[in-house]
Amino acid sequence: MTRWLLLLGTLVYSAWLLEFVLPDDLSLLHSYVSEHMAGGQPYRFLFRTTDVIAGTLFVAAAFSVRHKLVRVGLAVFGGVTVLDALVPLDCAPSVDRACRQREIDNTVSLSHEIHQASSVLVFFGIITAVIGLLALRETLGPQARLILWACFAVLAVTGLLSAVLVGGPWAGIVQRVQLVATNAALVLTAVALPPRTPPLVRPKP
């Protein structure tokens, strides 16, 4: 069940890829994906709904995870993903000059400020889960372990770049690369994670 919850959650969480076919004014290079959920955006309810569903599935999956670090990471990742959708940005600062000025003047709503802060927790949640999974040496084959290490490296580098480029040019492409690594890490977690309750071992006759 845990595996299917994670896979289904990852599929729904990948709804951000719809931005490649849905018409809007956001930039793939400079806009944050979460700006799709901002007030005034045409598909905000679609992206808010998919994030709530995905986050809920991740939290549900976390309860069935035996390894504590992975469980906590997934729970934080899922829970804050839901929070991000429930407290969206007021507006999209990358394409709205008035919105950028409101951020500079600190006149945005509490929801806007919480969303900006909670996005950091989403990152720490997934990277915590990845670190926990890397510690489970017996569950990963050499190829899966190599891919997971690559995901960790990409997450670490993009996390650093996101901190440097926050609110600036190219922040959007950095976040999208981070999301690809996140999705890959979630799929590997679903495939490699052992169940919370180990299978019963039948005694030898």
C-alpha positions in Angstrom: 0.0 0.0 0.0 2.8 2.4 0.9 4.4 1.9 -2.5 1.1 2.7 -4.4 0.4 5.8 -2.2 3.9 7.1 -3.0 3.6 6.4 -6.8 0.1 7.9 -7.0 1.3 10.9 -5.0 4.2 11.4 -7.3 2.0 11.2 -10.3 -0.4 13.8 -9.0 2.6 16.0 -7.7 3.9 15.9 -11.3 0.9 18.0 -12.4 3.3 21.0 -12.6 4.3 19.5 -16.0 1.0 20.6 -17.3 2.5 24.1 -17.5 4.1 23.0 -20.8 0.8 22.7 -22.5 -1.5 25.2 -20.6 -1.4 28.8 -21.8 -0.4 31.4 -19.3 2.1 34.3 -18.8 4.5 32.6 -16.4 8.1 32.0 -17.6 9.6 28.5 -17.4 13.0 30.1 -16.8 12.2 32.8 -14.3 8.8 32.1 -12.6 8.4 29.7 -9.6 6.0 26.8 -10.2 4.1 27.8 -7.1 3.1 31.0 -8.9 0.6 28.9 -10.8 -1.4 28.8 -7.5 -1.2 32.5 -7.0 -4.3 34.7 -6.9 -5.3 35.8 -10.4 -3.7 32.9 -12.2 -6.0 31.1 -14.6 -5.3 27.5 -13.4 -4.7 28.2 -9.7 -7.5 25.9 -8.5 -6.1 23.0 -10.6 -2.6 23.3 -9.2 -3.9 23.9 -5.6 -6.1 20.8 -5.8 -3.4 18.6 -7.2 -0.9 19.7 -4.5 -3.4 19.1 -1.7 -4.1 15.6 -3.1 -0.4 14.7 -3.6 0.6 16.0 -0.1 -2.2 14.1 1.6 -1.1 10.9 -0.2 2.5 11.5 0.9 1.5 12.0 4.5 -0.7 8.8 4.4 2.3 6.9 3.0 4.6 8.2 5.7 2.5 6.5 8.4 3.4 3.1 6.9 7.1 3.7 6.7 9.3 1.9 9.2 12.5 4.0 9.0 12.1 7.1 11.2 14.1 9.6 9.1 12.3 8.7 5.9 9.0 8.8 7.7 9.6 12.2 9.1 10.9 13.6 5.8 7.9 12.3 3.9 5.5 13.6 6.5 7.0 17.1 6.4 7.2 17.1 2.7 3.6 16.0 2.3 2.2 18.2 5.0 3.9 21.4 3.9 2.9 20.7 0.3 -0.7 20.8 1.5 0.0 23.9 3.4 1.5 25.6 0.3 -1.7 25.0 -1.6 -3.9 26.3 1.2 -1.9 29.5 1.7 -1.0 30.5 -1.8 0.8 33.6 -3.0 -1.3 36.7 -3.4 0.0 37.3 -6.9 2.8 36.2 -9.2 5.8 38.5 -8.6 7.8 37.3 -11.6 5.3 38.7 -14.1 3.6 41.3 -12.0 5.5 44.5 -11.2 2.9 45.7 -8.7 3.3 42.3 -6.9 7.1 42.7 -6.7 6.7 46.1 -5.3 4.3 44.8 -2.7 6.9 42.3 -1.6 9.5 45.0 -1.4 7.1 47.2 0.6 6.1 44.3 2.8 2.5 44.8 2.1 1.6 41.3 1.0 -0.7 39.1 3.1 0.2 36.7 5.8 -0.7 33.9 3.4 1.9 35.1 0.9 4.6 35.3 3.6 3.8 31.9 5.0 3.9 30.4 1.5 7.4 31.8 0.9 8.6 30.4 4.2 7.0 27.0 3.9 8.5 26.3 0.5 11.9 26.0 2.3 10.4 23.3 4.5 9.2 21.3 1.5 12.8 21.1 0.3 14.1 20.0 3.7 11.4 17.4 3.9 12.4 15.7 0.7 16.1 15.9 1.2 15.6 14.4 4.7 13.7 11.5 3.2 16.5 10.9 0.6 19.2 10.9 3.3 17.1 8.4 5.3 16.8 6.2 2.3 20.5 6.3 1.5 21.1 5.1 5.0 19.1 1.9 4.2 22.0 0.2 2.4 20.4 -3.2 2.3 17.3 -2.0 0.4 19.1 -0.4 -2.6 20.8 -2.1 -5.5 24.0 -0.4 -6.8 22.2 1.3 -9.7 19.3 2.6 -7.6 21.8 3.8 -5.0 23.8 5.6 -7.7 20.6 7.3 -9.0 19.6 8.3 -5.5 23.0 9.8 -4.9 22.6 11.8 -8.1 19.2 13.0 -6.9 20.7 14.0 -3.6 23.5 15.9 -5.4 21.0 17.7 -7.7 18.7 18.6 -4.7 21.7 19.9 -2.7 23.0 22.1 -5.6 19.6 23.4 -6.6 18.8 24.1 -3.0 21.9 26.3 -2.7 21.2 28.0 -6.0 17.6 28.7 -5.0 18.9 30.4 -1.9 21.3 32.5 -4.0 18.8 33.3 -6.8 15.7 33.8 -4.6 13.2 36.0 -6.4 15.7 36.7 -9.2 16.3 35.6 -12.8 16.7 31.9 -13.6 15.2 30.9 -10.3 12.4 29.1 -12.2 14.6 26.8 -14.2 16.6 25.9 -11.0 13.3 25.0 -9.2 12.1 22.9 -12.2 15.4 20.9 -12.2 14.9 20.4 -8.4 11.3 19.1 -9.0 12.6 16.6 -11.6 15.1 15.3 -9.0 12.3 15.3 -6.4 10.1 13.2 -8.5 12.9 10.7 -9.3 13.7 10.4 -5.6 10.1 9.8 -4.8 9.8 7.0 -7.3 13.0 5.4 -6.0 11.6 5.7 -2.5 8.4 3.9 -3.5 10.3 1.1 -5.2 13.1 0.6 -2.6 11.4 1.4 0.7 10.8 -1.6 2.9 7.3 -1.9 4.5 6.8 -0.8 8.1 5.8 -4.3 9.1 8.3 -7.0 7.9 6.8 -10.1 6.3 6.2 -13.1 8.5 8.9 -15.8 8.3 7.5 -19.3 8.3 9.4 -21.7 10.5 11.3 -24.5 8.7 9.6 -27.8 8.9 
